[in-house]
Amino acid sequence: MHYFNDFIFQILGNFPVNLPVLAQNVTDPNLLGQIQKAWTHFLQTGQIWALLIGLVVGYMFRNLTKYG
């Protein structure tokens, strides 16, 4: 186990200590509200129909082009 710790330290030892954090600023912590708002927008803009039509056409295309 000692060799493994030395190996990890050699790999991670070259990284700077103050790495930037990617998700620093949370402006709206209401995750479920954001999901509901996105879903409502998805339905209101009619994108659900494009999704369903694409799934049906893609399924038919797959069945027409598969071999065997």
PyMOL Python script that loads the backbone (N, CA, C, O; Angstrom):
from pymol import cmd

cmd.read_pdbstr("""\
ATOM      1  N   MET A   1       0.818  -1.182   0.000  1.00  0.00           N
ATOM      2  CA  MET A   1       0.000   0.000   0.000  1.00  0.00           C
ATOM      3  C   MET A   1       0.866   1.252   0.000  1.00  0.00           C
ATOM      4  O   MET A   1       0.453   2.288  -0.521  1.00  0.00           O
ATOM      5  N   HIS A   2       2.023   1.173   0.558  1.00  0.00           N
ATOM      6  CA  HIS A   2       2.930   2.308   0.607  1.00  0.00           C
ATOM      7  C   HIS A   2       3.322   2.744  -0.805  1.00  0.00           C
ATOM      8  O   HIS A   2       3.426   3.942  -1.067  1.00  0.00           O
ATOM      9  N   TYR A   3       3.538   1.803  -1.712  1.00  0.00           N
ATOM     10  CA  TYR A   3       3.928   2.150  -3.078  1.00  0.00           C
ATOM     11  C   TYR A   3       2.795   2.864  -3.808  1.00  0.00           C
ATOM     12  O   TYR A   3       3.022   3.796  -4.579  1.00  0.00           O
ATOM     13  N   PHE A   4       1.587   2.412  -3.552  1.00  0.00           N
ATOM     14  CA  PHE A   4       0.431   3.033  -4.185  1.00  0.00           C
ATOM     15  C   PHE A   4       0.279   4.489  -3.733  1.00  0.00           C
ATOM     16  O   PHE A   4      -0.007   5.360  -4.554  1.00  0.00           O
ATOM     17  N   ASN A   5       0.464   4.759  -2.452  1.00  0.00           N
ATOM     18  CA  ASN A   5       0.366   6.129  -1.947  1.00  0.00           C
ATOM     19  C   ASN A   5       1.431   7.027  -2.548  1.00  0.00           C
ATOM     20  O   ASN A   5       1.158   8.182  -2.878  1.00  0.00           O
ATOM     21  N   ASP A   6       2.638   6.511  -2.694  1.00  0.00           N
ATOM     22  CA  ASP A   6       3.698   7.297  -3.315  1.00  0.00           C
ATOM     23  C   ASP A   6       3.375   7.607  -4.771  1.00  0.00           C
ATOM     24  O   ASP A   6       3.643   8.707  -5.256  1.00  0.00           O
ATOM     25  N   PHE A   7       2.794   6.624  -5.466  1.00  0.00           N
ATOM     26  CA  PHE A   7       2.441   6.814  -6.863  1.00  0.00           C
ATOM     27  C   PHE A   7       1.371   7.902  -7.002  1.00  0.00           C
ATOM     28  O   PHE A   7       1.484   8.785  -7.852  1.00  0.00           O
ATOM     29  N   ILE A   8       0.354   7.834  -6.177  1.00  0.00           N
ATOM     30  CA  ILE A   8      -0.718   8.833  -6.219  1.00  0.00           C
ATOM     31  C   ILE A   8      -0.165  10.218  -5.882  1.00  0.00           C
ATOM     32  O   ILE A   8      -0.533  11.204  -6.520  1.00  0.00           O
ATOM     33  N   PHE A   9       0.708  10.297  -4.893  1.00  0.00           N
ATOM     34  CA  PHE A   9       1.280  11.585  -4.518  1.00  0.00           C
ATOM     35  C   PHE A   9       2.115  12.161  -5.659  1.00  0.00           C
ATOM     36  O   PHE A   9       2.103  13.372  -5.881  1.00  0.00           O
ATOM     37  N   GLN A  10       2.835  11.316  -6.377  1.00  0.00           N
ATOM     38  CA  GLN A  10       3.636  11.805  -7.494  1.00  0.00           C
ATOM     39  C   GLN A  10       2.760  12.323  -8.627  1.00  0.00           C
ATOM     40  O   GLN A  10       3.096  13.308  -9.284  1.00  0.00           O
ATOM     41  N   ILE A  11       1.638  11.653  -8.848  1.00  0.00           N
ATOM     42  CA  ILE A  11       0.741  12.103  -9.915  1.00  0.00           C
ATOM     43  C   ILE A  11       0.036  13.399  -9.508  1.00  0.00           C
ATOM     44  O   ILE A  11       0.012  14.363 -10.272  1.00  0.00           O
ATOM     45  N   LEU A  12      -0.536  13.416  -8.302  1.00  0.00           N
ATOM     46  CA  LEU A  12      -1.318  14.566  -7.863  1.00  0.00           C
ATOM     47  C   LEU A  12      -0.475  15.683  -7.272  1.00  0.00           C
ATOM     48  O   LEU A  12      -0.968  16.793  -7.069  1.00  0.00           O
ATOM     49  N   GLY A  13       0.769  15.405  -6.999  1.00  0.00           N
ATOM     50  CA  GLY A  13       1.626  16.413  -6.389  1.00  0.00           C
ATOM     51  C   GLY A  13       1.961  17.552  -7.314  1.00  0.00           C
ATOM     52  O   GLY A  13       2.386  18.611  -6.851  1.00  0.00           O
ATOM     53  N   ASN A  14       1.780  17.369  -8.631  1.00  0.00           N
ATOM     54  CA  ASN A  14       2.118  18.416  -9.586  1.00  0.00           C
ATOM     55  C   ASN A  14       0.973  19.400  -9.817  1.00  0.00           C
ATOM     56  O   ASN A  14       1.173  20.431 -10.459  1.00  0.00           O
ATOM     57  N   PHE A  15      -0.206  19.106  -9.311  1.00  0.00           N
ATOM     58  CA  PHE A  15      -1.335  20.006  -9.481  1.00  0.00           C
ATOM     59  C   PHE A  15      -1.244  21.157  -8.484  1.00  0.00           C
ATOM     60  O   PHE A  15      -0.791  20.970  -7.355  1.00  0.00           O
ATOM     61  N   PRO A  16      -1.674  22.342  -8.901  1.00  0.00           N
ATOM     62  CA  PRO A  16      -1.688  23.457  -7.949  1.00  0.00           C
ATOM     63  C   PRO A  16      -2.724  23.208  -6.856  1.00  0.00           C
ATOM     64  O   PRO A  16      -3.712  22.504  -7.063  1.00  0.00           O
ATOM     65  N   VAL A  17      -2.483  23.785  -5.720  1.00  0.00           N
ATOM     66  CA  VAL A  17      -3.362  23.582  -4.576  1.00  0.00           C
ATOM     67  C   VAL A  17      -4.683  24.311  -4.758  1.00  0.00           C
ATOM     68  O   VAL A  17      -5.725  23.821  -4.321  1.00  0.00           O
ATOM     69  N   ASN A  18      -4.656  25.462  -5.389  1.00  0.00           N
ATOM     70  CA  ASN A  18      -5.857  26.286  -5.528  1.00  0.00           C
ATOM     71  C   ASN A  18      -6.514  26.055  -6.893  1.00  0.00           C
ATOM     72  O   ASN A  18      -6.516  26.943  -7.745  1.00  0.00           O
ATOM     73  N   LEU A  19      -7.060  24.882  -7.090  1.00  0.00           N
ATOM     74  CA  LEU A  19      -7.773  24.597  -8.327  1.00  0.00           C
ATOM     75  C   LEU A  19      -9.092  25.366  -8.342  1.00  0.00           C
ATOM     76  O   LEU A  19      -9.747  25.488  -7.307  1.00  0.00           O
ATOM     77  N   PRO A  20      -9.486  25.883  -9.497  1.00  0.00           N
ATOM     78  CA  PRO A  20     -10.762  26.613  -9.545  1.00  0.00           C
ATOM     79  C   PRO A  20     -11.933  25.648  -9.403  1.00  0.00           C
ATOM     80  O   PRO A  20     -11.918  24.543  -9.946  1.00  0.00           O
ATOM     81  N   VAL A  21     -12.927  26.078  -8.676  1.00  0.00           N
ATOM     82  CA  VAL A  21     -14.141  25.290  -8.516  1.00  0.00           C
ATOM     83  C   VAL A  21     -15.083  25.691  -9.639  1.00  0.00           C
ATOM     84  O   VAL A  21     -15.296  26.881  -9.871  1.00  0.00           O
ATOM     85  N   LEU A  22     -15.650  24.713 -10.341  1.00  0.00           N
ATOM     86  CA  LEU A  22     -16.458  25.025 -11.518  1.00  0.00           C
ATOM     87  C   LEU A  22     -17.831  25.569 -11.164  1.00  0.00           C
ATOM     88  O   LEU A  22     -18.333  26.445 -11.868  1.00  0.00           O
ATOM     89  N   ALA A  23     -18.446  25.088 -10.112  1.00  0.00           N
ATOM     90  CA  ALA A  23     -19.801  25.523  -9.765  1.00  0.00           C
ATOM     91  C   ALA A  23     -19.752  26.396  -8.513  1.00  0.00           C
ATOM     92  O   ALA A  23     -20.099  25.947  -7.421  1.00  0.00           O
ATOM     93  N   GLN A  24     -19.329  27.618  -8.676  1.00  0.00           N
ATOM     94  CA  GLN A  24     -19.171  28.497  -7.524  1.00  0.00           C
ATOM     95  C   GLN A  24     -20.439  29.298  -7.226  1.00  0.00           C
ATOM     96  O   GLN A  24     -20.837  29.422  -6.067  1.00  0.00           O
ATOM     97  N   ASN A  25     -21.061  29.830  -8.247  1.00  0.00           N
ATOM     98  CA  ASN A  25     -22.181  30.743  -8.044  1.00  0.00           C
ATOM     99  C   ASN A  25     -23.496  30.032  -8.334  1.00  0.00           C
ATOM    100  O   ASN A  25     -23.787  29.697  -9.482  1.00  0.00           O
ATOM    101  N   VAL A  26     -24.275  29.807  -7.309  1.00  0.00           N
ATOM    102  CA  VAL A  26     -25.601  29.232  -7.472  1.00  0.00           C
ATOM    103  C   VAL A  26     -26.593  30.372  -7.354  1.00  0.00           C
ATOM    104  O   VAL A  26     -26.810  30.912  -6.268  1.00  0.00           O
ATOM    105  N   THR A  27     -27.200  30.738  -8.486  1.00  0.00           N
ATOM    106  CA  THR A  27     -28.108  31.871  -8.470  1.00  0.00           C
ATOM    107  C   THR A  27     -29.526  31.462  -8.091  1.00  0.00           C
ATOM    108  O   THR A  27     -30.242  32.239  -7.459  1.00  0.00           O
ATOM    109  N   ASP A  28     -29.948  30.238  -8.474  1.00  0.00           N
ATOM    110  CA  ASP A  28     -31.292  29.775  -8.142  1.00  0.00           C
ATOM    111  C   ASP A  28     -31.187  28.331  -7.644  1.00  0.00           C
ATOM    112  O   ASP A  28     -31.055  27.416  -8.457  1.00  0.00           O
ATOM    113  N   PRO A  29     -31.241  28.110  -6.345  1.00  0.00           N
ATOM    114  CA  PRO A  29     -31.065  26.762  -5.814  1.00  0.00           C
ATOM    115  C   PRO A  29     -32.299  25.876  -5.941  1.00  0.00           C
ATOM    116  O   PRO A  29     -32.272  24.726  -5.505  1.00  0.00           O
ATOM    117  N   ASN A  30     -33.372  26.381  -6.524  1.00  0.00           N
ATOM    118  CA  ASN A  30     -34.614  25.630  -6.653  1.00  0.00           C
ATOM    119  C   ASN A  30     -34.524  24.699  -7.869  1.00  0.00           C
ATOM    120  O   ASN A  30     -34.991  25.045  -8.954  1.00  0.00           O
ATOM    121  N   LEU A  31     -33.928  23.529  -7.687  1.00  0.00           N
ATOM    122  CA  LEU A  31     -33.693  22.613  -8.792  1.00  0.00           C
ATOM    123  C   LEU A  31     -34.997  22.058  -9.357  1.00  0.00           C
ATOM    124  O   LEU A  31     -35.177  22.011 -10.574  1.00  0.00           O
ATOM    125  N   LEU A  32     -35.900  21.639  -8.485  1.00  0.00           N
ATOM    126  CA  LEU A  32     -37.170  21.087  -8.965  1.00  0.00           C
ATOM    127  C   LEU A  32     -37.988  22.140  -9.706  1.00  0.00           C
ATOM    128  O   LEU A  32     -38.672  21.823 -10.679  1.00  0.00           O
ATOM    129  N   GLY A  33     -37.923  23.364  -9.262  1.00  0.00           N
ATOM    130  CA  GLY A  33     -38.622  24.450  -9.959  1.00  0.00           C
ATOM    131  C   GLY A  33     -38.040  24.688 -11.343  1.00  0.00           C
ATOM    132  O   GLY A  33     -38.779  24.956 -12.289  1.00  0.00           O
ATOM    133  N   GLN A  34     -36.723  24.593 -11.469  1.00  0.00           N
ATOM    134  CA  GLN A  34     -36.082  24.766 -12.762  1.00  0.00           C
ATOM    135  C   GLN A  34     -36.465  23.637 -13.711  1.00  0.00           C
ATOM    136  O   GLN A  34     -36.699  23.874 -14.896  1.00  0.00           O
ATOM    137  N   ILE A  35     -36.530  22.399 -13.191  1.00  0.00           N
ATOM    138  CA  ILE A  35     -36.918  21.260 -14.019  1.00  0.00           C
ATOM    139  C   ILE A  35     -38.361  21.426 -14.479  1.00  0.00           C
ATOM    140  O   ILE A  35     -38.672  21.168 -15.642  1.00  0.00           O
ATOM    141  N   GLN A  36     -39.247  21.855 -13.577  1.00  0.00           N
ATOM    142  CA  GLN A  36     -40.652  22.054 -13.934  1.00  0.00           C
ATOM    143  C   GLN A  36     -40.795  23.151 -14.984  1.00  0.00           C
ATOM    144  O   GLN A  36     -41.586  23.017 -15.918  1.00  0.00           O
ATOM    145  N   LYS A  37     -40.049  24.216 -14.839  1.00  0.00           N
ATOM    146  CA  LYS A  37     -40.110  25.322 -15.799  1.00  0.00           C
ATOM    147  C   LYS A  37     -39.605  24.868 -17.168  1.00  0.00           C
ATOM    148  O   LYS A  37     -40.191  25.224 -18.190  1.00  0.00           O
ATOM    149  N   ALA A  38     -38.531  24.091 -17.200  1.00  0.00           N
ATOM    150  CA  ALA A  38     -37.993  23.595 -18.472  1.00  0.00           C
ATOM    151  C   ALA A  38     -38.974  22.630 -19.129  1.00  0.00           C
ATOM    152  O   ALA A  38     -39.157  22.676 -20.346  1.00  0.00           O
ATOM    153  N   TRP A  39     -39.607  21.759 -18.347  1.00  0.00           N
ATOM    154  CA  TRP A  39     -40.572  20.805 -18.894  1.00  0.00           C
ATOM    155  C   TRP A  39     -41.794  21.542 -19.449  1.00  0.00           C
ATOM    156  O   TRP A  39     -42.290  21.195 -20.520  1.00  0.00           O
ATOM    157  N   THR A  40     -42.275  22.545 -18.736  1.00  0.00           N
ATOM    158  CA  THR A  40     -43.417  23.323 -19.210  1.00  0.00           C
ATOM    159  C   THR A  40     -43.075  24.023 -20.519  1.00  0.00           C
ATOM    160  O   THR A  40     -43.891  24.049 -21.440  1.00  0.00           O
ATOM    161  N   HIS A  41     -41.883  24.586 -20.607  1.00  0.00           N
ATOM    162  CA  HIS A  41     -41.448  25.241 -21.841  1.00  0.00           C
ATOM    163  C   HIS A  41     -41.341  24.225 -22.975  1.00  0.00           C
ATOM    164  O   HIS A  41     -41.699  24.527 -24.114  1.00  0.00           O
ATOM    165  N   PHE A  42     -40.851  23.026 -22.671  1.00  0.00           N
ATOM    166  CA  PHE A  42     -40.726  21.946 -23.650  1.00  0.00           C
ATOM    167  C   PHE A  42     -42.093  21.574 -24.219  1.00  0.00           C
ATOM    168  O   PHE A  42     -42.229  21.335 -25.419  1.00  0.00           O
ATOM    169  N   LEU A  43     -43.097  21.528 -23.356  1.00  0.00           N
ATOM    170  CA  LEU A  43     -44.447  21.186 -23.804  1.00  0.00           C
ATOM    171  C   LEU A  43     -45.103  22.332 -24.561  1.00  0.00           C
ATOM    172  O   LEU A  43     -45.739  22.110 -25.591  1.00  0.00           O
ATOM    173  N   GLN A  44     -44.955  23.555 -24.062  1.00  0.00           N
ATOM    174  CA  GLN A  44     -45.620  24.710 -24.672  1.00  0.00           C
ATOM    175  C   GLN A  44     -45.083  25.030 -26.055  1.00  0.00           C
ATOM    176  O   GLN A  44     -45.831  25.512 -26.905  1.00  0.00           O
ATOM    177  N   THR A  45     -43.816  24.776 -26.300  1.00  0.00           N
ATOM    178  CA  THR A  45     -43.226  25.100 -27.604  1.00  0.00           C
ATOM    179  C   THR A  45     -43.451  24.008 -28.629  1.00  0.00           C
ATOM    180  O   THR A  45     -43.093  24.179 -29.795  1.00  0.00           O
ATOM    181  N   GLY A  46     -44.039  22.880 -28.223  1.00  0.00           N
ATOM    182  CA  GLY A  46     -44.335  21.818 -29.172  1.00  0.00           C
ATOM    183  C   GLY A  46     -43.160  20.902 -29.468  1.00  0.00           C
ATOM    184  O   GLY A  46     -43.227  20.085 -30.387  1.00  0.00           O
ATOM    185  N   GLN A  47     -42.110  21.025 -28.717  1.00  0.00           N
ATOM    186  CA  GLN A  47     -40.940  20.177 -28.955  1.00  0.00           C
ATOM    187  C   GLN A  47     -41.231  18.718 -28.620  1.00  0.00           C
ATOM    188  O   GLN A  47     -40.547  17.822 -29.114  1.00  0.00           O
ATOM    189  N   ILE A  48     -42.231  18.475 -27.793  1.00  0.00           N
ATOM    190  CA  ILE A  48     -42.594  17.104 -27.448  1.00  0.00           C
ATOM    191  C   ILE A  48     -43.057  16.358 -28.697  1.00  0.00           C
ATOM    192  O   ILE A  48     -42.769  15.172 -28.859  1.00  0.00           O
ATOM    193  N   TRP A  49     -43.786  17.068 -29.594  1.00  0.00           N
ATOM    194  CA  TRP A  49     -44.245  16.424 -30.823  1.00  0.00           C
ATOM    195  C   TRP A  49     -43.077  16.113 -31.743  1.00  0.00           C
ATOM    196  O   TRP A  49     -43.065  15.066 -32.389  1.00  0.00           O
ATOM    197  N   ALA A  50     -42.114  16.987 -31.813  1.00  0.00           N
ATOM    198  CA  ALA A  50     -40.927  16.722 -32.623  1.00  0.00           C
ATOM    199  C   ALA A  50     -40.166  15.516 -32.078  1.00  0.00           C
ATOM    200  O   ALA A  50     -39.647  14.708 -32.849  1.00  0.00           O
ATOM    201  N   LEU A  51     -40.099  15.394 -30.761  1.00  0.00           N
ATOM    202  CA  LEU A  51     -39.438  14.248 -30.144  1.00  0.00           C
ATOM    203  C   LEU A  51     -40.166  12.956 -30.488  1.00  0.00           C
ATOM    204  O   LEU A  51     -39.542  11.980 -30.905  1.00  0.00           O
ATOM    205  N   LEU A  52     -41.486  12.950 -30.314  1.00  0.00           N
ATOM    206  CA  LEU A  52     -42.256  11.736 -30.586  1.00  0.00           C
ATOM    207  C   LEU A  52     -42.213  11.344 -32.060  1.00  0.00           C
ATOM    208  O   LEU A  52     -42.054  10.167 -32.383  1.00  0.00           O
ATOM    209  N   ILE A  53     -42.353  12.315 -32.950  1.00  0.00           N
ATOM    210  CA  ILE A  53     -42.278  12.020 -34.384  1.00  0.00           C
ATOM    211  C   ILE A  53     -40.887  11.503 -34.749  1.00  0.00           C
ATOM    212  O   ILE A  53     -40.759  10.568 -35.539  1.00  0.00           O
ATOM    213  N   GLY A  54     -39.853  12.104 -34.178  1.00  0.00           N
ATOM    214  CA  GLY A  54     -38.491  11.643 -34.439  1.00  0.00           C
ATOM    215  C   GLY A  54     -38.252  10.230 -33.952  1.00  0.00           C
ATOM    216  O   GLY A  54     -37.560   9.454 -34.610  1.00  0.00           O
ATOM    217  N   LEU A  55     -38.818   9.887 -32.798  1.00  0.00           N
ATOM    218  CA  LEU A  55     -38.672   8.520 -32.293  1.00  0.00           C
ATOM    219  C   LEU A  55     -39.374   7.512 -33.201  1.00  0.00           C
ATOM    220  O   LEU A  55     -38.826   6.448 -33.488  1.00  0.00           O
ATOM    221  N   VAL A  56     -40.578   7.843 -33.649  1.00  0.00           N
ATOM    222  CA  VAL A  56     -41.325   6.929 -34.523  1.00  0.00           C
ATOM    223  C   VAL A  56     -40.623   6.771 -35.866  1.00  0.00           C
ATOM    224  O   VAL A  56     -40.448   5.648 -36.340  1.00  0.00           O
ATOM    225  N   VAL A  57     -40.220   7.873 -36.485  1.00  0.00           N
ATOM    226  CA  VAL A  57     -39.545   7.803 -37.783  1.00  0.00           C
ATOM    227  C   VAL A  57     -38.202   7.087 -37.646  1.00  0.00           C
ATOM    228  O   VAL A  57     -37.833   6.295 -38.512  1.00  0.00           O
ATOM    229  N   GLY A  58     -37.481   7.355 -36.581  1.00  0.00           N
ATOM    230  CA  GLY A  58     -36.212   6.678 -36.367  1.00  0.00           C
ATOM    231  C   GLY A  58     -36.377   5.187 -36.159  1.00  0.00           C
ATOM    232  O   GLY A  58     -35.567   4.398 -36.644  1.00  0.00           O
ATOM    233  N   TYR A  59     -37.419   4.794 -35.442  1.00  0.00           N
ATOM    234  CA  TYR A  59     -37.696   3.370 -35.225  1.00  0.00           C
ATOM    235  C   TYR A  59     -38.053   2.685 -36.543  1.00  0.00           C
ATOM    236  O   TYR A  59     -37.593   1.576 -36.818  1.00  0.00           O
ATOM    237  N   MET A  60     -38.878   3.354 -37.358  1.00  0.00           N
ATOM    238  CA  MET A  60     -39.239   2.779 -38.658  1.00  0.00           C
ATOM    239  C   MET A  60     -38.019   2.695 -39.570  1.00  0.00           C
ATOM    240  O   MET A  60     -37.837   1.696 -40.266  1.00  0.00           O
ATOM    241  N   PHE A  61     -37.192   3.716 -39.574  1.00  0.00           N
ATOM    242  CA  PHE A  61     -35.981   3.723 -40.413  1.00  0.00           C
ATOM    243  C   PHE A  61     -35.029   2.607 -39.979  1.00  0.00           C
ATOM    244  O   PHE A  61     -34.415   1.948 -40.819  1.00  0.00           O
ATOM    245  N   ARG A  62     -34.909   2.398 -38.671  1.00  0.00           N
ATOM    246  CA  ARG A  62     -34.045   1.345 -38.177  1.00  0.00           C
ATOM    247  C   ARG A  62     -34.548  -0.021 -38.623  1.00  0.00           C
ATOM    248  O   ARG A  62     -33.763  -0.873 -39.039  1.00  0.00           O
ATOM    249  N   ASN A  63     -35.849  -0.225 -38.536  1.00  0.00           N
ATOM    250  CA  ASN A  63     -36.405  -1.517 -38.948  1.00  0.00           C
ATOM    251  C   ASN A  63     -36.303  -1.739 -40.441  1.00  0.00           C
ATOM    252  O   ASN A  63     -36.156  -2.879 -40.880  1.00  0.00           O
ATOM    253  N   LEU A  64     -36.377  -0.684 -41.233  1.00  0.00           N
ATOM    254  CA  LEU A  64     -36.258  -0.829 -42.686  1.00  0.00           C
ATOM    255  C   LEU A  64     -34.818  -1.086 -43.130  1.00  0.00           C
ATOM    256  O   LEU A  64     -34.591  -1.709 -44.167  1.00  0.00           O
ATOM    257  N   THR A  65     -33.854  -0.615 -42.357  1.00  0.00           N
ATOM    258  CA  THR A  65     -32.461  -0.714 -42.783  1.00  0.00           C
ATOM    259  C   THR A  65     -31.661  -1.799 -42.082  1.00  0.00           C
ATOM    260  O   THR A  65     -30.501  -2.016 -42.433  1.00  0.00           O
ATOM    261  N   LYS A  66     -32.231  -2.481 -41.113  1.00  0.00           N
ATOM    262  CA  LYS A  66     -31.455  -3.510 -40.442  1.00  0.00           C
ATOM    263  C   LYS A  66     -31.403  -4.756 -41.304  1.00  0.00           C
ATOM    264  O   LYS A  66     -32.343  -5.050 -42.042  1.00  0.00           O
ATOM    265  N   TYR A  67     -30.319  -5.474 -41.211  1.00  0.00           N
ATOM    266  CA  TYR A  67     -30.083  -6.638 -42.052  1.00  0.00           C
ATOM    267  C   TYR A  67     -30.234  -7.897 -41.206  1.00  0.00           C
ATOM    268  O   TYR A  67     -29.617  -8.028 -40.149  1.00  0.00           O
ATOM    269  N   GLY A  68     -31.053  -8.809 -41.681  1.00  0.00           N
ATOM    270  CA  GLY A  68     -31.166 -10.118 -41.019  1.00  0.00           C
ATOM    271  C   GLY A  68     -32.309 -10.249 -40.182  1.00  0.00           C
ATOM    272  O   GLY A  68     -32.512 -11.300 -39.574  1.00  0.00           O
TER     273      GLY A  68
END
""", "prot")
cmd.dss("prot")
cmd.show_as("cartoon", "prot")
cmd.util.cbc("prot")
cmd.orient("prot")
